[in-house]
Amino acid sequence: MADLPMPTLGPVARLAPKPMRFILNWGRRYSLWAFNFGLACCAIEFIATTMSRHDFIRFGVIPFANGPRQADLMIVSGTVTDKMAPAVKRLYEQMPDPKYVISFGACSNTGGPYWDSYCVTKGVDQIIPVDVYVPGCPPRPEALLHGIMKLQEKIAAESLADRYGPSRQEPGA
C-alpha cells in the first residue's frame, strides 16, 4: 500500500467559531479510549488505576480499547527494548487521528534503571511523539490519574490547526 499524504485542514478551519472548537475539544477530552501497551511492572499499576478504588472511567477514560484502531490514547508502560520499538511504532501508526500518547514510568520515559543497556530504547519519545510523561518507578495510580488530567487540559486548549498543521513532524520521519 502506497504512503498516503498527511491529511490537511482547509483554509476555512481557522475560521471555525470558538464555541465549535470548545465543543470538539470537550468531546475529545472526555471520551478517551485507552490502549495500554504494557511491557513491564508499570502495566500492573495501569490495571490498578482501572479498578474501583481509582476508577479513571470517572474522568472519561475508557480502558481496554479493542485495539489500536479503536483507541485514541496509547499508554506505554514499561521498558521499551529495541526489538519492541517497531511494534510500538506500528501500533501508533494504526491509531486514528487525533491520537495521544502517555509515557508511563521511568522505563518508558528514559529507559529507567536499564538506560545503559545496549538493547533498551532511551525513551519511547525516540520512536513516537509523547504528549504527557508520568515519572516514577513504578508510578502510583494517582500519578497516572494526574497525567490523564494534564492530557485533558492539553486537549481542551489545543486548536486543530496546531495539531494538524504542516509543521507537525513525528520523530524518525
C-alpha positions as CSV (number, residue, x, y, z in Angstrom):
1,M,0.0,0.0,0.0
2,A,1.4,3.4,-1.0
3,D,2.1,6.0,1.6
4,L,-0.9,8.3,1.8
5,P,-0.3,12.1,2.2
6,M,-0.9,13.5,5.6
7,P,-4.4,14.9,5.8
8,T,-4.6,18.7,6.0
9,L,-7.1,21.1,7.1
10,G,-8.5,23.6,4.6
11,P,-8.1,27.3,5.0
12,V,-11.6,27.6,6.4
13,A,-10.6,25.6,9.5
14,R,-9.0,28.6,11.2
15,L,-12.3,30.4,10.8
16,A,-14.2,27.8,12.9
17,P,-16.1,29.6,15.6
18,K,-14.7,29.4,19.1
19,P,-17.7,27.6,20.6
20,M,-17.4,24.9,18.0
21,R,-13.7,24.3,18.8
22,F,-14.7,24.2,22.5
23,I,-17.3,21.5,21.8
24,L,-15.0,19.4,19.7
25,N,-12.2,19.6,22.3
26,W,-14.7,18.9,25.1
27,G,-15.8,15.7,23.3
28,R,-12.2,14.5,22.7
29,R,-11.3,15.4,26.3
30,Y,-13.9,13.3,28.0
31,S,-14.1,10.3,25.7
32,L,-10.5,8.9,25.6
33,W,-10.3,5.3,24.6
34,A,-7.1,4.0,26.1
35,F,-4.9,1.3,24.6
36,N,-2.4,0.0,27.1
37,F,0.9,-1.1,25.7
38,G,2.2,-2.7,28.9
39,L,5.7,-4.0,28.8
40,A,6.7,-4.4,32.4
41,C,5.7,-3.8,36.0
42,C,4.1,-0.4,35.3
43,A,1.4,-2.2,33.4
44,I,0.2,-3.6,36.8
45,E,-0.2,0.0,38.1
46,F,-2.3,0.8,34.9
47,I,-4.6,-2.1,35.8
48,A,-4.8,-0.8,39.4
49,T,-5.9,2.6,38.0
50,T,-8.8,1.0,36.2
51,M,-10.2,-0.7,39.3
52,S,-12.8,0.7,41.6
53,R,-10.5,2.4,44.1
54,H,-9.1,4.8,41.5
55,D,-11.6,4.3,38.7
56,F,-10.4,6.5,35.8
57,I,-13.7,6.0,34.0
58,R,-15.0,8.9,36.1
59,F,-12.6,11.1,34.2
60,G,-14.0,10.0,30.8
61,V,-11.2,7.4,30.0
62,I,-12.5,4.1,28.8
63,P,-9.8,1.4,29.4
64,F,-9.1,-1.6,27.2
65,A,-10.0,-0.5,23.7
66,N,-10.3,-3.5,21.4
67,G,-7.1,-2.5,19.6
68,P,-5.2,0.5,18.3
69,R,-7.7,1.2,15.5
70,Q,-10.4,1.9,18.2
71,A,-8.1,3.9,20.5
72,D,-7.1,7.5,20.7
73,L,-4.8,7.2,23.7
74,M,-1.8,4.9,23.9
75,I,-0.3,4.4,27.3
76,V,3.2,3.0,27.0
77,S,4.2,1.5,30.3
78,G,7.4,-0.3,30.9
79,T,10.8,-0.8,29.3
80,V,10.8,-0.4,25.5
81,T,13.5,-2.5,24.0
82,D,15.0,-2.0,20.6
83,K,13.3,-5.2,19.5
84,M,9.8,-3.9,20.6
85,A,10.3,-0.4,19.1
86,P,9.0,-1.3,15.7
87,A,5.9,-2.8,17.2
88,V,5.2,0.3,19.3
89,K,5.6,2.5,16.2
90,R,3.4,0.2,14.1
91,L,0.6,0.3,16.7
92,Y,0.9,4.0,17.0
93,E,0.5,4.4,13.2
94,Q,-2.6,2.3,13.3
95,M,-4.4,4.6,15.7
96,P,-6.8,7.1,14.1
97,D,-6.2,10.9,14.4
98,P,-6.3,12.6,16.8
99,K,-4.1,10.4,18.8
100,Y,-2.3,10.9,22.1
101,V,0.5,9.1,24.0
102,I,1.2,9.0,27.7
103,S,4.7,7.6,28.6
104,F,4.1,5.9,32.0
105,G,7.0,5.2,34.2
106,A,10.8,5.8,34.3
107,C,11.5,2.9,31.8
108,S,9.3,4.3,29.1
109,N,10.4,7.9,29.8
110,T,14.2,7.4,29.7
111,G,15.0,3.7,29.9
112,G,14.9,3.7,33.7
113,P,17.4,1.6,35.5
114,Y,18.2,-0.1,32.2
115,W,19.1,3.1,30.4
116,D,22.8,2.0,29.8
117,S,21.8,-1.4,28.3
118,Y,22.7,-2.0,24.7
119,C,19.2,-3.2,23.8
120,V,17.0,-0.6,25.6
121,T,15.5,2.4,23.8
122,K,16.3,5.5,25.8
123,G,12.7,6.7,26.0
124,V,9.6,6.0,23.9
125,D,9.8,9.6,22.6
126,Q,12.6,8.5,20.3
127,I,10.0,6.4,18.4
128,I,6.7,8.2,18.7
129,P,5.6,11.7,19.8
130,V,4.7,11.8,23.5
131,D,2.1,14.2,24.9
132,V,2.5,13.6,28.7
133,Y,5.2,12.0,30.8
134,V,4.4,10.3,34.1
135,P,7.5,9.8,36.3
136,G,8.1,7.0,38.8
137,C,9.3,3.5,39.2
138,P,6.6,2.3,39.1
139,P,4.3,5.3,39.3
140,R,1.4,5.1,41.6
141,P,-2.1,5.0,40.1
142,E,-2.7,8.6,41.4
143,A,0.2,9.7,39.2
144,L,-1.5,8.2,36.1
145,L,-4.7,10.0,37.0
146,H,-2.7,13.2,37.3
147,G,-1.2,12.5,33.8
148,I,-4.6,11.9,32.3
149,M,-5.9,15.2,33.8
150,K,-2.8,17.0,32.3
151,L,-3.6,15.4,28.9
152,Q,-7.2,16.5,29.2
153,E,-6.1,20.1,29.9
154,K,-3.8,19.9,26.8
155,I,-6.7,18.6,24.7
156,A,-9.0,21.4,25.9
157,A,-6.5,24.1,24.9
158,E,-5.5,22.7,21.5
159,S,-6.5,24.1,18.1
160,L,-7.0,21.8,15.1
161,A,-4.6,23.9,13.0
162,D,-1.8,23.4,15.6
163,R,-2.5,19.7,15.8
164,Y,-2.6,19.0,12.1
165,G,-0.7,21.9,10.6
166,P,2.0,21.3,8.0
167,S,4.8,21.9,10.6
168,R,3.8,18.7,12.5
169,Q,6.7,16.3,12.4
170,E,7.0,12.9,14.0
171,P,10.3,11.6,15.3
172,G,12.1,9.4,12.9
173,A,10.1,10.7,9.9
